Amino acid sequence: MASAETTVERLRKFLRELRRERTLLVGELERSTLRGEDVAGGDLVLQELRRIMRGPGRVRKNLPIFRR
């Protein structure tokens, strides 16, 4: 029996497929955070995008998240 993809796994796959849009999405999510807006799942998406953009072998924890 094949295992079903979880929502998070599907999101990761989608984010990996993005190219130019990654930078735009990170910018939008960071600006919304600076404005004090709460984006559902925004922290998870930012974390995944940063991980993808850093590439394999580079692990950094506690990246700054801009807060008001």
C-alpha positions in Angstrom: 0.0 0.0 0.0 1.5 3.4 -1.0 1.8 6.0 1.7 -0.2 9.1 1.2 1.7 12.4 1.1 1.0 14.7 4.0 0.0 18.3 3.5 3.5 19.4 4.6 5.2 17.1 2.2 3.1 18.4 -0.7 3.9 22.0 0.4 7.6 21.2 0.5 7.4 19.7 -3.0 5.5 22.7 -4.3 8.1 25.1 -2.8 11.0 23.2 -4.3 9.4 23.6 -7.7 9.3 27.3 -7.4 12.2 29.2 -8.9 12.0 33.0 -9.2 8.9 33.1 -7.1 10.8 31.9 -4.0 12.4 35.3 -3.5 9.1 37.1 -4.1 7.3 34.9 -1.6 9.9 35.3 1.1 9.7 39.1 0.7 6.0 39.1 0.9 5.9 36.9 4.0 8.6 39.0 5.7 6.8 42.3 4.9 3.5 40.9 6.3 5.4 39.9 9.5 6.8 43.4 9.8 3.3 44.9 9.4 2.2 42.6 12.3 0.0 40.5 10.1 -0.4 36.8 11.0 -0.2 34.6 8.0 -1.4 31.1 8.6 1.5 28.7 8.1 3.8 31.6 7.2 6.5 30.6 9.7 6.6 27.1 8.2 6.7 28.4 4.7 9.5 30.8 5.5 11.5 28.0 7.3 11.1 25.7 4.3 12.0 28.4 1.7 15.1 29.4 3.6 16.2 25.7 3.9 15.6 25.2 0.2 17.5 28.4 -0.8 20.5 27.6 1.4 20.8 24.2 -0.3 22.1 20.9 1.1 24.8 20.8 3.7 24.2 24.3 5.2 22.2 24.1 8.4 21.5 27.3 10.4 19.1 27.4 13.2 17.4 30.3 14.8 17.3 32.5 11.7 16.1 36.0 12.6 12.4 36.6 12.0 11.5 40.2 11.9 9.0 41.2 14.5 7.6 44.6 15.5 
